[in-house]
Amino acid sequence: MDKLLNPDVGLIIWTVVTFLCVVAFLGKFAWKPILAALEAREGKIKDDLRSAEESRRDAEKSRLDLEAKVADLQSRTQSLLDRAEKDGQKIREDLLKVAREESSKIAEKTRRELTEEQRRLVAELRGDVASLAVGAAEKILGKSVDKSVQEKALREAASDLDAWSKAKN
Amino acid sequence: MDFVQTLEHHLIDHVFFQWKLGAASIPVSRLTVMMWISAALAMIVLPLVARSARSGRRTMALSAVEGLVVFVRDEIVISNIGEEGRKYVPYFLSLFVFILLVNLLGMVPLDALKVVGVRGVFGTATGNIAVTGGLALLTFLLINIAGIREQGVVHYVKSLVPHGMPVWLLPLMYPIEVLGLLTKTFALCIRLFANMIAGHIVILAFLALIFLFHSLWIAPLSVAAAMGINLLELFVAFLQAYIFTLLSAIFVGGAIHSH
């Protein structure tokens, strides 16, 4: 049985030669193309994964951008609306104030004119009443009344009239 | 023919024919022919598979071979040698495939071919210590070549002994480390040889029981036991191809990365 444990040099050489031929041949015609195809595929998968990740990140970024834009627009719209509302409020108040002032001015003016007119009419009327009264008195007495009496009577009548017009006012 | 003769007939290499090359006459043995058959199988089938890889056509065979390639590359070579191991991937792939095919071909009962006139072509080449010795020798060379290639001669020789060793210990450490290197590869040779031949011996022993007892009644038991061992051998054929390749990769990795 010691033959089993004695290595034969010839067989060692044949093993080395055969195996090195296998290494060279398979290395060139089998492993090289298979490894190349494998690595190309792995590279492609890695690239695909990376580009997918990139586009995912891009999409996320543009989503955030859009969201920010929308939020910005919303806040701007809100502020514009607020300002418009405030402006409108102010304009309305201004208009109301102006109108009120205007109307009160007109009323005042009208009142003043009416008072003026009344005073003028009263003065006119007083003159007319005086001369009418004097004329009537002359006719009743048949003669001219003494100037001083006439004046006294006139003054009394005028003060009466004044009192009447004051009471009336 | 007694048991030992039968064993020797089955397990020991015989010169098959003399190859006349001019004046030289080179002996070609039975196991050499077995190796050639395995090598031829690999060299015919794998380039065919590689052709579909080149053309981008996915075939079942390509997927299977790619699984093997990825396993050897990632789990055996790169995980033990690192990224520098990429250039050794074809060597380890060839090593794995060659050992596996020789192991498996040894389990095919090619003796049966004698009915068509082909005689004596059988046997497990990896069950011969010269064959495993040759493969271990190549691993030994690869360890040192890879170590020198990656680290340079001086640095590699320095890295043989652990760093920071006292100088007076070096004359002791160098022989020990070099011996360790030799032992590692020698163990590689013995492991594969013993594993591949043990199953054969056990199968022959079980079958020999029939003739030993001169009884047919022992045959079912012998055949069942031999079949069990055969299944075990089928597993061992894969396992030992893996272990030889893995350990070679680990040793090469150790030579490349000095500690």
Interface residues (C-beta under 8 A of the other chain):
Chain A: M1 K3 L4 L5 N6 P7 D8 V9 G10 L11 I12 I13 W14 T15 V16 T18 F19 L20 C21 V22 V23 F25 L26 G27 F29 A30 W31 K32 P33 I34 L35 A36 A37 L38
Chain B: V4 L7 E8 L11 I12 D13 P27 V28 S29 L31 T32 M35 W36 A39 A42 M43 L46 P47 V49 A50 R51 A53 R54 G56 L62 V65 E66 V69 V70 R73 V89 P90 Y91 L93 S94 L95 V97 F98 A125 N128 I129 A130 V131 G133 G134 L135 L137 L138 I197
